[in-house]
Structure formats: structure tokens, C-alpha cells
Amino acid sequence: MPRPYWPYLTPTPSPLRPHCLTKERLLLWCPSNNHQCTSSPLSLSTEVVDHITNVIGASWTKSTKELYGMGLLVFHIFCDLNNIPNDHRCPTPLDLLAAFLASCAGAHSGSMLANYAAGIWAWHIVHGHTWTIHEAEYKAILEGTSRLAPSTSKHCHRALFMTDVLWFLHNTLDRDNPCDTAIFACLTLSFFCLVRLGEFAIPTIKSFDPACHITRAGYQLSHNHNNLPVMVFHLPSTKCSPKGETIQCTPQPDPNIDPLRALENHLRVNPAGDNVHLFAWRHPMSGLRPLSKTEVIKRIVAIAKVYLNSPNLKGHSLHIGGTLFYLLNNIPFDVVKTMGQWSGESFTLYLHHHALVLAPFLQSKPDTINSLRNYVLPLVH
């Protein structure tokens, strides 16, 4: 059942917008005259159109649909407050989108406003309505609102998660404690596999789903053509690849930060069946439970309170740290891109965003720093 709206985030009641879960708004909140859109010349029955809508709506992950659903709520509340008729909200004209985002600028981050706009666009796609705003106009609006974002909404660059951090955690965490050993294995493998923490650890304990999250059956120790060991993991579903991804890493020579040793120790301390979460650990009161991202962060915060000089381990510092590790070890950029499952231009954008963090560490490697420049700097015509 959906929770009640917050008093300051309550839309005007409408049969077009039933009270539902946030992730369901993209599908259940309908534009005015929804089945009379002109994006297709075919005459389709209501049942067929509804089926198409459901299929398109399934293309986004749950977290993305929740994010877009929040943007839709804020957009319609803005329209309610400004007496925008339902039939003027979709297709959304340029001036309406600009007015909406401008009203939010200065209070939200640029990325949040970009997600709001993407949610409105996705709403059009789901319900078969034409998005009439040109790409150049769309980018200009987002760039302008991003520049007006408050400084408090912008994150400073975090300290990089590097092998010295893994050393610190190896010496700090209890290798015989069920929770500690699961956390260390999860962090070590996230680092060397170039995955985000949220792809190995689950959002909440109750959200674990073997069809979506990695299980112990999804891990295999294999060997390559040179008979060297390779750790292979199958993620059933990720944000960028709903059909799943296969990722891998190799054992490391340093026994203190070797991902194979870390995982084997975790499996020794926390034995379980094939269908449980890969990093499930044995709670002293409730028994076996999946390892949540919240549990990992809580433990890191507890360590930080004891060791005041401990690094900030949140967010992308783990992901970009693993990227830098491989670049410093002369792994080519294209290989790192494949390892990290980046697609299209996303790797270029990622490097561009983190160039200032990476560059100081790569100054001693001229070939690598030149490759970085080629990736992040635009071509001169």
C-alpha cells in the first residue's frame, strides 16, 4: 500500500493520477486523452495500447522508476499550483518545462533536476506521446538550472579508495566475525571487480531477490587459457543491464588484500546454500541475513568514529579507486572500460568527471596520462 502524501507534496486529486507507489506513477499516471495520442498512425485497441505501455514501462529498473516517479509528482504539483490544465501538460511544451525546472533551480542539485526532466520524458515514452523539445533546447535548460544549483547540493571530491584502504580494513576488521568478514569480502571484490557497492550489497535486508541479486550459485572459480585462476560472478540484473552481467577479477599476490582469500574466508565463517545472497552473514540473533549496503556503511561509520584519520569510503570513491588501480598497473583504458562494464560514451564521461582526481596519481606514467587526455579532451577540428 502506498504511504500518504507529505503535506507539502500533495497533488490535486485526479482520476488521471491515482494514489499509488512511487515506482508505479510512470505507468499509472496517465496524460489527458491518453489513447488519442498521434505518435502512431495505427488504429490499436485499448488493450493492445495498454500492453505496449506495460512492456515499455518494464524497461526501467525499480530505482529508476522511483526516481522518475518522484519527478512526476513534483512536476504535477507545480502544474496544479500554476493552474496548468491537464491537456497542456503532455506533450510538455518547452516553456512549461523551463518554468518548472527554473522554479526548482537553486533548491535542488543539477543531477536531481536532470532526473526530474528525464522522468517527464520517460512519461511521454511510456504513454506514446511525442517529446517535442529539441535536444539542444533540452541541454540548454539543464545546463542553466545546473549552474544555479546551490553549493550545498554539490559533493566535494572524496578521498580515493585504494589498496592502502583495503590494508587498513584488513587490519581493523575481525576476520572471524561473521559481519566483518562479509563486509571485507564485499568491499575487496567490489574494488577489484570494478563494480559499485550497491551491485554486490543489497539496498535493504527485505529487498533481497535471487532473481535480481547475486547469490552463491552466481560465483565460480575458473581458469583462463593460461590456466591462471579467474573469479567469475554473474549479476542477474543491474541498473545498466537488466538482463544481467558477468564480471570477473583475478586473485592478487598480496594475501592481505587478495579477493579470493577474502571470499574464501567469508564462505568459511558464513556457510550457506546456493540460493542465498553471496555475502550473507550469520547474525547472532536472527541467523543468516543478506548483506545490505546500509550495514556496510554503518560499520564504516563506526570505524571512522574510532579511527579519526580513516578515509571517506562512501559512493564512487570505491569505483574510481579500482579504476585507478588498474591504470597504475598499466592496464589499457579499453580493457578497464570492458572490466567496468561501461557502454558507449559513459566511460569517457566518467573519466572526464574524475580527471582532476586521477591526474595527480598518473603524472609518473606519461603514456597513461596522455591516454587520459585523449579520452577526456574533445577533438580539435
C-alpha positions as CSV (number, residue, x, y, z in Angstrom):
1,M,0.0,0.0,0.0
2,P,1.3,3.5,-0.8
3,R,2.0,5.8,2.0
4,P,0.1,9.1,2.5
5,Y,1.5,12.1,0.6
6,W,3.6,14.6,2.6
7,P,1.5,17.7,3.4
8,Y,3.8,19.8,1.2
9,L,3.9,17.2,-1.6
10,T,0.3,16.5,-2.2
11,P,-1.1,16.8,-5.8
12,T,-4.7,17.9,-6.6
13,P,-6.8,14.7,-6.7
14,S,-7.4,13.5,-10.2
15,P,-8.6,10.2,-11.8
16,L,-5.6,10.6,-14.1
17,R,-3.2,10.4,-11.2
18,P,-4.3,7.7,-8.7
19,H,-2.6,7.4,-5.4
20,C,-0.1,4.6,-5.9
21,L,3.5,3.6,-5.2
22,T,6.2,5.9,-6.4
23,K,7.6,3.4,-8.8
24,E,4.1,2.9,-10.4
25,R,3.4,6.6,-11.3
26,L,5.3,6.3,-14.6
27,L,2.8,3.7,-15.7
28,L,-0.4,4.5,-13.8
29,W,-0.4,8.3,-14.1
30,C,-1.9,9.0,-17.5
31,P,-1.8,12.1,-19.7
32,S,-5.1,13.6,-20.7
33,N,-6.7,11.8,-23.7
34,N,-4.0,9.1,-23.3
35,H,-5.3,6.8,-26.1
36,Q,-5.7,9.6,-28.6
37,C,-2.0,10.4,-29.0
38,T,-0.8,10.9,-32.5
39,S,2.6,9.2,-32.3
40,S,1.4,6.2,-34.3
41,P,-0.8,6.1,-37.5
42,L,-2.1,2.6,-36.5
43,S,-5.5,2.1,-35.1
44,L,-4.9,-0.1,-32.0
45,S,-7.3,-1.3,-29.4
46,T,-7.2,-0.1,-25.8
47,E,-6.0,-3.5,-24.7
48,V,-3.1,-3.5,-27.2
49,V,-2.1,0.0,-26.2
50,D,-2.2,-0.9,-22.5
51,H,0.0,-3.9,-23.2
52,I,2.6,-1.8,-25.1
53,T,2.6,0.7,-22.3
54,N,3.4,-2.1,-19.8
55,V,6.2,-3.5,-21.9
56,I,7.8,-0.1,-22.3
57,G,7.4,0.6,-18.6
58,A,9.3,-2.6,-17.8
59,S,12.4,-1.3,-19.4
60,W,13.5,0.8,-16.4
61,T,14.7,-0.6,-13.1
62,K,12.8,-0.2,-9.9
63,S,15.2,2.5,-8.6
64,T,14.9,4.5,-11.8
65,K,11.1,4.3,-11.8
66,E,11.1,5.5,-8.2
67,L,13.3,8.4,-9.2
68,Y,11.2,9.3,-12.2
69,G,8.0,8.9,-10.1
70,M,9.2,11.5,-7.7
71,G,9.9,13.9,-10.5
72,L,6.4,13.3,-11.9
73,L,4.9,14.1,-8.5
74,V,6.8,17.4,-8.2
75,F,6.0,18.3,-11.9
76,H,2.3,17.8,-11.4
77,I,2.2,19.7,-8.1
78,F,3.9,22.6,-10.0
79,C,1.3,22.4,-12.7
80,D,-1.5,22.3,-10.0
81,L,-0.2,25.4,-8.3
82,N,0.0,27.3,-11.6
83,N,-3.3,26.1,-12.9
84,I,-1.9,24.3,-15.9
85,P,-4.7,22.2,-17.5
86,N,-4.1,18.5,-17.8
87,D,-4.2,18.6,-21.6
88,H,-1.4,21.2,-21.6
89,R,1.0,19.0,-19.5
90,C,1.6,16.4,-22.2
91,P,3.1,16.8,-24.7
92,T,5.1,19.2,-22.4
93,P,5.9,22.4,-24.2
94,L,9.4,24.0,-23.9
95,D,8.2,27.0,-21.8
96,L,6.4,24.7,-19.3
97,L,9.5,22.5,-18.8
98,A,11.7,25.6,-18.5
99,A,9.4,27.2,-16.0
100,F,9.2,24.0,-13.9
101,L,12.9,23.5,-13.8
102,A,13.6,27.2,-13.1
103,S,11.2,27.0,-10.1
104,C,13.3,24.2,-8.7
105,A,16.7,25.7,-9.5
106,G,18.6,27.0,-6.5
107,A,16.9,24.4,-4.3
108,H,18.0,21.1,-5.9
109,S,21.2,19.8,-7.4
110,G,21.7,19.8,-11.2
111,S,21.6,16.0,-11.3
112,M,18.3,15.9,-9.4
113,L,16.7,18.3,-11.9
114,A,18.1,16.3,-14.8
115,N,16.4,13.2,-13.3
116,Y,13.1,15.2,-13.0
117,A,13.3,16.2,-16.6
118,A,14.2,12.6,-17.7
119,G,11.2,11.4,-15.7
120,I,8.9,13.6,-17.7
121,W,10.4,12.5,-20.9
122,A,10.1,8.8,-19.9
123,W,6.4,9.5,-19.0
124,H,5.9,10.6,-22.7
125,I,7.6,7.5,-24.0
126,V,5.6,5.1,-21.8
127,H,2.3,6.6,-22.9
128,G,3.2,7.0,-26.6
129,H,3.3,10.8,-26.7
130,T,5.8,12.8,-28.8
131,W,8.5,14.6,-27.0
132,T,8.5,18.0,-28.8
133,I,11.5,19.6,-27.1
134,H,14.7,19.6,-29.3
135,E,17.9,18.2,-27.9
136,A,19.8,21.5,-28.0
137,E,17.0,23.2,-26.1
138,Y,16.8,20.4,-23.6
139,K,20.5,20.5,-22.9
140,A,20.5,24.3,-22.6
141,I,17.7,24.2,-19.9
142,L,19.5,21.5,-17.9
143,E,22.9,23.3,-18.1
144,G,21.3,26.6,-16.9
145,T,19.5,25.0,-14.0
146,S,22.6,23.1,-13.0
147,R,24.6,26.3,-12.8
148,L,22.0,27.7,-10.4
149,A,22.2,24.7,-8.1
150,P,23.1,25.6,-4.5
151,S,26.7,24.9,-3.5
152,T,25.4,22.7,-0.6
153,S,24.0,20.3,-3.2
154,K,27.4,19.7,-4.8
155,H,29.6,16.9,-3.4
156,C,33.3,17.6,-2.9
157,H,35.7,15.1,-4.4
158,R,36.1,12.2,-1.9
159,A,39.3,10.5,-0.9
160,L,40.1,7.6,-3.3
161,F,39.6,4.1,-2.0
162,M,42.9,2.5,-2.8
163,T,44.8,-0.7,-1.7
164,D,46.1,1.1,1.4
165,V,42.4,1.4,2.5
166,L,42.0,-2.3,2.0
167,W,45.1,-2.8,4.1
168,F,43.6,-0.6,6.8
169,L,40.3,-2.5,6.8
170,H,42.1,-5.9,6.8
171,N,44.0,-4.8,10.0
172,T,40.8,-3.3,11.6
173,L,38.0,-5.7,10.8
174,D,37.7,-9.0,12.7
175,R,38.3,-11.8,10.1
176,D,36.4,-14.3,12.4
177,N,33.4,-12.0,12.9
178,P,30.5,-13.0,10.5
179,C,29.6,-9.4,9.7
180,D,33.1,-8.1,9.4
181,T,34.3,-10.9,7.2
182,A,31.3,-10.4,4.8
183,I,31.9,-6.7,4.6
184,F,35.6,-7.1,3.9
185,A,34.9,-9.6,1.2
186,C,32.3,-7.4,-0.4
187,L,34.5,-4.3,-0.4
188,T,37.5,-6.2,-1.7
189,L,35.6,-7.8,-4.5
190,S,33.8,-4.5,-5.4
191,F,37.2,-2.8,-5.7
192,F,38.9,-5.4,-7.9
193,C,35.8,-6.2,-10.0
194,L,35.1,-2.5,-10.7
195,V,31.5,-2.7,-9.5
196,R,29.6,-0.2,-7.4
197,L,29.0,-1.2,-3.8
198,G,25.2,-1.3,-4.5
199,E,25.7,-4.0,-7.1
200,F,27.1,-6.5,-4.6
201,A,25.4,-5.3,-1.4
202,I,21.6,-5.1,-1.5
203,P,19.6,-1.9,-0.6
204,T,17.8,-3.5,2.4
205,I,17.6,-6.9,4.1
206,K,14.0,-7.4,3.0
207,S,14.6,-6.4,-0.6
208,F,16.8,-9.5,-1.4
209,D,15.6,-11.3,-4.5
210,P,17.7,-14.2,-6.0
211,A,16.3,-13.1,-9.5
212,C,17.9,-9.7,-9.1
213,H,20.8,-10.0,-6.7
214,I,23.9,-12.2,-6.8
215,T,23.8,-15.5,-4.9
216,R,26.4,-18.0,-4.0
217,A,25.4,-20.0,-7.1
218,G,26.4,-16.9,-9.1
219,Y,30.1,-17.3,-8.2
220,Q,32.6,-19.6,-9.9
221,L,36.3,-20.0,-9.7
222,S,37.5,-20.7,-13.2
223,H,40.8,-20.6,-15.2
224,N,41.9,-18.7,-18.3
225,H,43.7,-20.0,-21.3
226,N,47.0,-19.8,-19.4
227,N,45.5,-21.9,-16.6
228,L,45.5,-18.9,-14.2
229,P,42.6,-18.6,-11.7
230,V,39.8,-16.2,-12.5
231,M,36.9,-15.3,-10.2
232,V,33.7,-15.1,-12.2
233,F,30.5,-13.5,-10.9
234,H,27.1,-13.4,-12.5
235,L,24.9,-10.4,-11.6
236,P,21.3,-11.4,-12.5
237,S,20.3,-7.7,-13.0
238,T,22.0,-4.3,-12.9
239,K,20.8,-0.8,-13.4
240,C,22.6,-0.6,-16.8
241,S,21.9,-4.2,-17.8
242,P,18.5,-5.5,-16.6
243,K,19.3,-8.9,-18.3
244,G,22.4,-9.3,-16.1
245,E,26.2,-9.1,-16.4
246,T,29.1,-11.3,-15.9
247,I,32.1,-9.7,-14.2
248,Q,35.4,-11.1,-13.1
249,C,38.7,-10.4,-11.4
250,T,41.9,-12.3,-10.6
251,P,43.4,-13.2,-7.2
252,Q,46.1,-10.7,-6.0
253,P,49.6,-11.6,-4.8
254,D,49.2,-9.7,-1.6
255,P,47.5,-12.1,0.8
256,N,46.1,-9.3,3.0
257,I,44.0,-7.8,0.1
258,D,43.6,-10.9,-2.1
259,P,39.9,-11.0,-3.1
260,L,40.0,-14.9,-3.4
261,R,41.3,-15.2,0.2
262,A,38.8,-12.7,1.4
263,L,35.9,-14.5,-0.2
264,E,37.0,-18.0,0.9
265,N,37.3,-16.7,4.5
266,H,33.8,-15.3,4.3
267,L,32.4,-18.6,3.0
268,R,34.2,-20.4,5.8
269,V,32.8,-18.1,8.5
270,N,29.3,-17.9,6.9
271,P,28.5,-21.2,5.3
272,A,25.1,-21.3,3.5
273,G,23.3,-22.8,0.5
274,D,23.5,-21.8,-3.2
275,N,20.4,-19.6,-3.3
276,V,21.3,-17.1,-0.5
277,H,23.0,-13.8,-1.1
278,L,26.7,-14.2,-1.9
279,F,27.7,-12.0,1.1
280,A,25.0,-13.3,3.5
281,W,26.3,-13.4,7.1
282,R,25.1,-15.0,10.3
283,H,23.5,-12.6,12.7
284,P,23.8,-13.7,16.4
285,M,20.1,-13.3,17.0
286,S,18.2,-13.7,13.7
287,G,20.5,-16.1,11.9
288,L,21.6,-15.8,8.2
289,R,20.8,-12.4,6.6
290,P,21.8,-10.7,3.3
291,L,24.5,-8.1,3.5
292,S,22.9,-4.7,2.9
293,K,24.6,-1.5,1.8
294,T,23.3,0.1,5.0
295,E,25.1,-2.5,7.1
296,V,28.4,-1.8,5.2
297,I,28.1,2.0,5.7
298,K,27.1,1.6,9.3
299,R,30.2,-0.4,10.0
300,I,32.4,2.1,8.2
301,V,30.9,5.0,10.2
302,A,31.6,3.1,13.4
303,I,35.2,2.6,12.3
304,A,35.5,6.2,11.4
305,K,34.4,7.3,14.9
306,V,37.2,5.2,16.5
307,Y,39.9,5.9,13.8
308,L,39.6,9.6,13.2
309,N,42.0,9.5,10.2
310,S,40.2,6.8,8.4
311,P,39.2,7.7,4.8
312,N,35.8,8.5,3.4
313,L,34.6,5.3,1.9
314,K,31.2,6.4,0.5
315,G,30.0,6.5,-3.0
316,H,32.1,6.4,-6.1
317,S,35.4,6.6,-4.3
318,L,35.4,2.8,-4.3
319,H,34.7,2.5,-8.0
320,I,37.1,5.2,-9.2
321,G,39.7,3.8,-6.9
322,G,39.6,0.4,-8.5
323,T,39.8,2.1,-11.9
324,L,42.9,4.0,-10.9
325,F,44.5,0.8,-9.5
326,Y,44.3,-0.9,-12.9
327,L,45.5,2.2,-14.8
328,L,48.5,2.5,-12.5
329,N,49.3,-1.2,-13.3
330,N,49.4,-0.4,-17.0
331,I,46.1,-2.0,-17.9
332,P,44.9,-0.2,-21.1
333,F,41.9,2.1,-20.9
334,D,39.8,0.0,-23.3
335,V,40.4,-3.1,-21.1
336,V,39.4,-1.1,-18.0
337,K,36.3,0.1,-19.8
338,T,35.4,-3.6,-20.6
339,M,36.1,-4.7,-17.0
340,G,33.9,-1.9,-15.6
341,Q,31.0,-2.7,-17.9
342,W,30.9,0.8,-19.3
343,S,29.0,1.2,-22.5
344,G,29.1,3.9,-25.3
345,E,30.3,7.2,-24.1
346,S,29.7,6.6,-20.4
347,F,33.4,5.7,-19.8
348,T,34.5,9.0,-21.4
349,L,32.0,10.9,-19.3
350,Y,33.2,9.1,-16.2
351,L,36.8,9.8,-16.8
352,H,36.0,13.4,-17.6
353,H,34.2,13.8,-14.3
354,H,37.1,12.3,-12.3
355,A,40.0,13.7,-14.4
356,L,41.2,16.0,-11.6
357,V,41.2,13.1,-9.1
358,L,43.1,10.7,-11.5
359,A,45.7,13.1,-13.0
360,P,47.9,13.6,-9.9
361,F,48.3,9.8,-9.5
362,L,49.2,9.3,-13.1
363,Q,51.8,12.0,-13.6
364,S,54.6,9.5,-13.3
365,K,53.2,7.5,-16.2
366,P,53.4,9.7,-19.3
367,D,51.8,7.2,-21.7
368,T,48.8,6.7,-19.3
369,I,48.3,10.4,-18.6
370,N,48.4,11.1,-22.4
371,S,45.7,8.4,-22.9
372,L,43.6,10.1,-20.2
373,R,43.9,13.4,-22.1
374,N,42.8,11.8,-25.3
375,Y,39.8,10.4,-23.6
376,V,38.6,13.5,-21.7
377,L,39.6,16.3,-24.1
378,P,37.4,17.0,-27.2
379,L,38.9,16.7,-30.6
380,V,40.2,19.9,-32.2
381,H,38.9,20.3,-35.8
